[in-house]
Structures are given as C-alpha cells and as structure tokens.
C-alpha cells in the first residue's frame, strides 16, 4: 500500500507502489526516434516520463514530496539522466552548445569559475552623485 496523504479532496490519485519502478525503468531504457531514415537517441526527461504515464509534471513533483520511495527513485533517475547527458555530449551526439545548455539546466553542474581576489588591492570608487544612495 502506498503512503498516500489521507483525507484529500478531489479525484483519486493515479499513484501506486509500482510508480518508482516505472520511473527507474523509463530512465534506464534508451529509446530512439527516426529523422530522415537515421536513428537518434531520445533524451530521458521527467516531462517524457509524465507523458508516458499520462500525468501532469506538477502531479509528479507533488508525488515526490509525498512518497519517499518515489523521491528515492527520482534521485536515481536524475543520476541516470546525468549519465545519459555525459554520453550524448562526450560522443558529440548533440552540438556542444546544446549539450552544455541541457546539462546545466538538468543537473547541478555549472561552469567552473575561479576568482583570486587579493583583499589588499580592492578599492571602491563612489561618484559624488551616488553618495546619497
């Protein structure tokens, strides 16, 4: 039995104990689509999973908050998604800029920026017009 929130109003939930496994399986599979006779890998996304099981993305995220087993499966799915992103980017399946954009927006990765600040050389100049601010 799932850990559903009691006394909720509205339509019955579509959630069931098999949803976490469905999520894991969805992100474990590599699907393709064909364009001009050539196969291309389909990117595994939460939006794709939600469409696959016929729910709204907002419903999925509500479920993740309520059901610990789905929350755990979601973490694993994000790891599988990151692995797929590495493979698609490193193997140049996607253009470099697109791969970078998708990776930054779908993971916690970001461009590394290094700053070396010598505190003794910092000076701030304030224009006379800005002194009132």
C-alpha angles and dihedrals in degrees: 000000000000124000095249122173108255125233097021117159123222135044118347114267121257088215117121135165092264095063095089090054091047089053093049092047092047092054093042094057125081111217124185137203129205127235120177091344095308125113118232127185115253114228113239110232139164088243089056092048092049091051089048093056093034102243134123118259089238089058091052092053091048089052091050089056093049105037117058093194090057091045089056092047089049090056090052091046090054089053091051089048091052090051090052090049091052091051095046092047099041093046090049093238086140129041112265096247093047092047090050093048094048093045094051092046097044100041139036090254120117140170111286112240120185122200125187108192121183103204092206092065099049116112130168121206118200120197116230090246091056098050092090091059 
